[in-house]
Amino acid sequence: MKPSFFITGTDTGVGKTAAACILARSFRAAGYRVGVMKPVETGCADKDGKLIPQDALRLKEASGSTAALETINPYRFTLPLSPHTASEHFGATIEFDNIKSCFDELIKESDVMLVEGAGGLLVPVSEGRTMADLAIYLGMPLIVVSANRLGTINHTLLTVHCALSKGLKVAGVILNNTTPKDGDISREYNRADIERLSPVPVLFEIPFLKKEVAPFQLEEGHLSFLIRAS
């Protein structure tokens, strides 16, 4: 398979989309054709009867993808709930086969594929199936995004070990500073502790960014490492 990564988080709101956009922009700037996908997005705004998947739109813009938004984001719901619960409210079923069909269409036209999950690794997607199951179904290694704050060591290690126990390959961790410095002294030590305790590397750290992530771009060495790790 072409280089591809399933981007998950230790929690919701840790910056998965920001990290995915950084990866997409960086690969694109290096000359790669980047495919992106947000299989399921919940909490979408309803504008004139049309659901707006903000995360999927950001991914599409960052990657420069010309694919249809319906292929990039085949499932979207208004309620800010787990994909399974949100879909049940509307009598819908999230089909892994449909997601795989969209994925296969996107990867044909791409050199690198990035898929962003919803919430964390064990979030339910459909009856008895989680985001971890989706990553396994698509055959993709994980990138784990964690927020640099007190508690992240435990959250990160739990996610990494859970993934490995399920047979998933984990390319590494992205540590994201989601807020400005606020007196949380753990932020000065979390990266070193995770690097020391985790069986997978910390790929890079995202500084706190007040606006969109465009100014932050990965160095070629980071991209080369990821290609080898895929």
C-alpha positions as CSV (number, residue, x, y, z in Angstrom):
1,M,0.0,0.0,0.0
2,K,1.1,3.6,-0.5
3,P,2.2,5.5,2.6
4,S,-0.9,6.1,4.7
5,F,-1.7,7.0,8.2
6,F,-4.8,6.8,10.4
7,I,-4.7,9.8,12.8
8,T,-6.3,9.2,16.2
9,G,-6.2,11.1,19.4
10,T,-6.0,10.5,23.1
11,D,-9.2,12.4,23.5
12,T,-11.5,14.7,21.6
13,G,-10.2,18.3,21.2
14,V,-6.5,17.4,21.3
15,G,-5.9,18.8,17.8
16,K,-6.2,15.8,15.4
17,T,-7.4,18.0,12.6
18,A,-4.6,20.6,13.2
19,A,-2.0,17.8,13.1
20,A,-3.5,16.2,10.0
21,C,-3.5,19.6,8.3
22,I,0.1,20.1,9.1
23,L,1.0,16.7,7.7
24,A,-1.1,17.4,4.6
25,R,0.4,20.8,3.9
26,S,3.9,19.5,4.5
27,F,3.6,16.5,2.2
28,R,2.0,18.7,-0.4
29,A,4.8,21.3,-0.2
30,A,7.3,18.4,-0.7
31,G,5.6,17.5,-4.0
32,Y,3.4,14.6,-2.9
33,R,-0.2,14.2,-4.0
34,V,-2.1,14.1,-0.7
35,G,-5.3,12.2,-0.2
36,V,-7.4,13.0,2.9
37,M,-10.4,11.5,4.5
38,K,-12.7,12.1,7.5
39,P,-14.9,9.1,7.3
40,V,-17.3,10.3,10.0
41,E,-17.9,13.8,11.4
42,T,-20.3,14.6,14.1
43,G,-21.4,18.0,15.5
44,C,-21.8,19.4,12.0
45,A,-23.6,22.8,11.6
46,D,-26.8,22.7,9.6
47,K,-26.9,25.6,7.1
48,D,-30.1,25.7,5.0
49,G,-30.6,22.0,5.3
50,K,-27.0,21.2,4.4
51,L,-24.5,19.7,6.9
52,I,-21.1,21.5,7.0
53,P,-18.2,19.2,8.0
54,Q,-15.7,21.7,9.2
55,D,-12.9,19.2,9.9
56,A,-13.3,17.6,6.5
57,L,-13.3,21.0,4.8
58,R,-10.0,22.0,6.5
59,L,-8.4,18.7,5.4
60,K,-9.6,19.2,1.8
61,E,-8.2,22.7,1.8
62,A,-4.9,21.8,3.4
63,S,-4.3,18.9,1.0
64,G,-5.4,20.6,-2.1
65,S,-7.6,17.6,-2.9
66,T,-10.0,17.9,-5.8
67,A,-12.0,14.9,-4.6
68,A,-15.7,15.4,-3.9
69,L,-16.5,16.3,-0.3
70,E,-18.9,13.3,-0.2
71,T,-16.0,11.0,-0.8
72,I,-13.7,12.7,1.7
73,N,-16.5,12.7,4.3
74,P,-19.2,10.0,3.5
75,Y,-20.9,10.3,6.9
76,R,-21.8,13.4,8.8
77,F,-24.3,14.2,11.6
78,T,-25.4,17.2,13.6
79,L,-25.3,15.8,17.1
80,P,-21.9,16.1,18.9
81,L,-21.9,12.5,20.0
82,S,-20.0,9.3,19.2
83,P,-20.5,8.3,15.5
84,H,-22.5,5.2,16.5
85,T,-24.9,7.1,18.8
86,A,-25.2,10.1,16.4
87,S,-26.1,7.8,13.5
88,E,-28.6,5.9,15.6
89,H,-30.5,9.1,16.3
90,F,-31.1,9.5,12.6
91,G,-31.7,5.8,11.8
92,A,-28.5,5.6,9.8
93,T,-25.9,2.9,9.8
94,I,-22.2,3.6,9.2
95,E,-20.9,0.9,6.8
96,F,-17.2,0.1,6.8
97,D,-17.5,-1.2,3.2
98,N,-18.7,2.2,2.1
99,I,-15.8,3.9,3.9
100,K,-13.4,1.5,2.3
101,S,-14.8,2.1,-1.1
102,C,-14.3,5.9,-0.7
103,F,-10.8,5.3,0.7
104,D,-9.9,3.1,-2.3
105,E,-11.1,5.8,-4.7
106,L,-9.1,8.5,-2.9
107,I,-5.8,6.6,-2.6
108,K,-5.8,5.8,-6.4
109,E,-5.0,9.5,-7.1
110,S,-2.7,10.0,-4.1
111,D,0.9,9.4,-3.1
112,V,0.2,9.7,0.6
113,M,-3.1,9.1,2.3
114,L,-4.3,10.7,5.6
115,V,-7.4,9.5,7.4
116,E,-8.6,11.3,10.5
117,G,-10.7,9.4,13.0
118,A,-13.4,10.9,15.3
119,G,-12.5,11.1,19.0
120,G,-10.3,8.5,20.4
121,L,-9.3,4.9,19.4
122,L,-12.2,3.1,21.2
123,V,-15.0,5.5,20.2
124,P,-17.9,3.4,18.8
125,V,-18.5,3.7,15.1
126,S,-21.2,1.1,14.6
127,E,-22.6,-1.8,16.6
128,G,-19.6,-3.6,18.1
129,R,-17.0,-1.7,16.1
130,T,-14.7,1.1,17.1
131,M,-12.2,3.5,15.4
132,A,-9.5,1.0,16.1
133,D,-11.5,-1.6,14.1
134,L,-11.8,0.9,11.3
135,A,-8.0,1.5,11.2
136,I,-7.5,-2.3,11.2
137,Y,-10.1,-2.7,8.4
138,L,-8.3,-0.1,6.3
139,G,-4.9,-1.6,7.1
140,M,-3.4,1.7,8.2
141,P,-0.7,2.5,10.8
142,L,-1.7,5.0,13.5
143,I,-0.4,8.4,14.4
144,V,-1.5,9.3,17.9
145,V,-2.1,13.0,18.7
146,S,-2.0,14.0,22.3
147,A,-2.4,17.4,24.0
148,N,0.6,18.6,26.0
149,R,-0.9,19.1,29.4
150,L,-1.0,17.4,32.8
151,G,-2.3,13.8,32.4
152,T,-1.1,13.3,28.9
153,I,1.6,10.8,29.8
154,N,-1.1,8.3,31.0
155,H,-3.5,9.1,28.2
156,T,-0.8,8.7,25.5
157,L,0.6,5.5,26.9
158,L,-2.9,4.0,27.3
159,T,-3.7,4.7,23.7
160,V,-0.4,3.5,22.3
161,H,-0.5,0.2,24.3
162,C,-4.2,-0.3,23.4
163,A,-3.4,0.1,19.7
164,L,-0.4,-2.3,19.9
165,S,-2.4,-4.9,21.8
166,K,-4.9,-4.9,18.9
167,G,-2.2,-5.5,16.4
168,L,-2.1,-2.0,15.1
169,K,1.2,-0.5,14.0
170,V,1.9,2.9,15.6
171,A,4.2,5.2,13.6
172,G,4.5,7.6,16.5
173,V,3.0,10.4,18.7
174,I,2.4,14.0,17.9
175,L,2.4,16.2,21.0
176,N,0.3,19.3,20.5
177,N,0.3,22.5,22.6
178,T,-3.3,23.4,22.4
179,T,-3.2,26.3,24.7
180,P,-0.7,29.1,25.5
181,K,1.6,28.6,28.5
182,D,-0.6,28.7,31.6
183,G,1.6,27.6,34.5
184,D,1.2,23.9,33.8
185,I,4.8,22.9,34.6
186,S,4.2,19.3,33.3
187,R,4.4,20.8,29.7
188,E,8.2,21.2,30.2
189,Y,8.6,17.5,31.0
190,N,5.8,15.5,29.2
191,R,7.7,15.0,25.9
192,A,10.8,13.6,27.6
193,D,8.7,11.3,29.8
194,I,6.7,10.0,26.8
195,E,9.9,9.5,24.8
196,R,11.4,7.5,27.7
197,L,8.3,5.4,28.5
198,S,6.6,4.9,25.1
199,P,7.5,2.0,22.8
200,V,7.0,4.4,19.8
201,P,8.7,7.7,19.1
202,V,7.4,11.3,19.5
203,L,7.4,12.4,15.9
204,F,7.3,16.1,16.6
205,E,5.7,18.8,18.8
206,I,3.3,21.4,17.6
207,P,3.8,24.8,19.3
208,F,0.8,26.8,20.4
209,L,-0.6,28.5,17.3
210,K,-3.0,31.4,17.7
211,K,-4.4,31.1,14.2
212,E,-4.5,28.5,11.4
213,V,-1.6,26.1,11.2
214,A,-0.3,27.2,7.8
215,P,3.0,28.8,9.1
216,F,4.1,25.5,10.8
217,Q,5.6,23.1,8.3
218,L,7.5,19.9,8.9
219,E,11.1,19.4,7.8
220,E,12.0,16.9,5.1
221,G,13.6,14.6,7.7
222,H,10.2,14.2,9.5
223,L,8.5,13.4,6.2
224,S,11.2,10.8,5.2
225,F,10.8,9.2,8.6
226,L,7.1,8.9,8.3
227,I,7.3,7.4,4.8
228,R,9.7,4.8,6.1
229,A,7.4,4.1,9.1
230,S,4.3,3.6,7.0
